[in-house]
Amino acid sequence: MKTHRLARVAEAIREVASETILFELRDPRVKQVTVTRAEVSGDLQHAKIYVSIMGTEKEQQLSMHGLKHATGFLQSKIADRLQTRYTPHVTFVLDEGVKKSLEVARLIHEALAQSSQATESTEEEPQSTEPSDGSAAVEES
């Protein structure tokens, strides 16, 4: 099958999934879910929908559980949109890419802040404590 058709079908599935999750899903377990991308197999029989879920690990697992229970509803919405012989079997995959990119950005920001503090502290140190008139400084005990 041609790759541009697979890309169009994957994009349609991503759109339907994100709209359905955002506006039509009434499950209270499904919160803060973003559909990042969709992948479709070459025979259009299977589709993986990658979702990013913000929150704690427990909230992520709860949202994934709610999404798995809503798979049939979502497949019916996809079947209404797609004009194909078979409706793809949908599976949800937790996408860690967004969370990892936020962590990398935070680490970069911290490293830049530490390097700027290090350069400021070296510039503020006094060069010499000896008097400029050439006489030796007397230490007091």
Contacts in CASP RR format, 6 or more apart in sequence:
PFRMAT RR
TARGET T0000
AUTHOR 0000-0000-0000
METHOD contacts of the structure
MODEL  1
MKTHRLARVAEAIREVASETILFELRDPRVKQVTVTRAEVSGDLQHAKIY
VSIMGTEKEQQLSMHGLKHATGFLQSKIADRLQTRYTPHVTFVLDEGVKK
SLEVARLIHEALAQSSQATESTEEEPQSTEPSDGSAAVEES
1 42 0 8 1.000
1 43 0 8 1.000
1 44 0 8 1.000
6 40 0 8 1.000
6 42 0 8 1.000
6 44 0 8 1.000
9 40 0 8 1.000
9 44 0 8 1.000
9 82 0 8 1.000
9 84 0 8 1.000
10 37 0 8 1.000
10 38 0 8 1.000
10 39 0 8 1.000
10 40 0 8 1.000
10 47 0 8 1.000
11 38 0 8 1.000
12 78 0 8 1.000
12 81 0 8 1.000
12 82 0 8 1.000
13 38 0 8 1.000
13 40 0 8 1.000
13 47 0 8 1.000
13 49 0 8 1.000
13 78 0 8 1.000
13 82 0 8 1.000
13 88 0 8 1.000
13 90 0 8 1.000
14 35 0 8 1.000
14 37 0 8 1.000
14 38 0 8 1.000
14 49 0 8 1.000
16 74 0 8 1.000
16 77 0 8 1.000
16 78 0 8 1.000
16 81 0 8 1.000
17 35 0 8 1.000
17 38 0 8 1.000
17 49 0 8 1.000
17 74 0 8 1.000
17 78 0 8 1.000
17 90 0 8 1.000
18 34 0 8 1.000
18 35 0 8 1.000
20 73 0 8 1.000
20 74 0 8 1.000
20 77 0 8 1.000
21 30 0 8 1.000
21 33 0 8 1.000
21 35 0 8 1.000
21 51 0 8 1.000
21 67 0 8 1.000
21 70 0 8 1.000
21 74 0 8 1.000
24 73 0 8 1.000
24 77 0 8 1.000
25 70 0 8 1.000
25 73 0 8 1.000
27 66 0 8 1.000
27 69 0 8 1.000
27 70 0 8 1.000
29 62 0 8 1.000
29 63 0 8 1.000
29 65 0 8 1.000
29 66 0 8 1.000
30 63 0 8 1.000
30 66 0 8 1.000
30 67 0 8 1.000
30 70 0 8 1.000
31 59 0 8 1.000
31 63 0 8 1.000
32 53 0 8 1.000
32 54 0 8 1.000
32 55 0 8 1.000
32 59 0 8 1.000
32 63 0 8 1.000
33 51 0 8 1.000
33 52 0 8 1.000
33 53 0 8 1.000
33 63 0 8 1.000
33 67 0 8 1.000
34 51 0 8 1.000
34 52 0 8 1.000
34 53 0 8 1.000
34 54 0 8 1.000
34 98 0 8 1.000
35 49 0 8 1.000
35 50 0 8 1.000
35 51 0 8 1.000
36 50 0 8 1.000
36 51 0 8 1.000
36 52 0 8 1.000
36 95 0 8 1.000
36 97 0 8 1.000
36 98 0 8 1.000
37 50 0 8 1.000
37 95 0 8 1.000
38 47 0 8 1.000
38 48 0 8 1.000
38 49 0 8 1.000
38 50 0 8 1.000
39 47 0 8 1.000
39 48 0 8 1.000
39 50 0 8 1.000
40 46 0 8 1.000
40 47 0 8 1.000
40 88 0 8 1.000
41 47 0 8 1.000
41 88 0 8 1.000
44 84 0 8 1.000
44 86 0 8 1.000
44 88 0 8 1.000
45 86 0 8 1.000
45 88 0 8 1.000
45 89 0 8 1.000
46 88 0 8 1.000
46 89 0 8 1.000
46 91 0 8 1.000
47 78 0 8 1.000
47 88 0 8 1.000
47 89 0 8 1.000
47 90 0 8 1.000
47 91 0 8 1.000
48 90 0 8 1.000
48 91 0 8 1.000
48 92 0 8 1.000
48 93 0 8 1.000
49 90 0 8 1.000
49 91 0 8 1.000
49 92 0 8 1.000
49 93 0 8 1.000
50 92 0 8 1.000
50 93 0 8 1.000
50 94 0 8 1.000
50 95 0 8 1.000
51 63 0 8 1.000
51 64 0 8 1.000
51 67 0 8 1.000
51 92 0 8 1.000
51 93 0 8 1.000
51 94 0 8 1.000
51 95 0 8 1.000
52 94 0 8 1.000
52 95 0 8 1.000
52 96 0 8 1.000
52 97 0 8 1.000
52 98 0 8 1.000
52 99 0 8 1.000
53 59 0 8 1.000
53 60 0 8 1.000
53 63 0 8 1.000
53 64 0 8 1.000
53 94 0 8 1.000
54 99 0 8 1.000
60 94 0 8 1.000
64 92 0 8 1.000
64 94 0 8 1.000
67 92 0 8 1.000
68 92 0 8 1.000
71 90 0 8 1.000
71 91 0 8 1.000
71 92 0 8 1.000
72 90 0 8 1.000
74 90 0 8 1.000
75 87 0 8 1.000
75 88 0 8 1.000
75 89 0 8 1.000
75 90 0 8 1.000
78 87 0 8 1.000
78 88 0 8 1.000
78 90 0 8 1.000
79 87 0 8 1.000
82 88 0 8 1.000
129 137 0 8 1.000
130 136 0 8 1.000
130 137 0 8 1.000
131 137 0 8 1.000
END
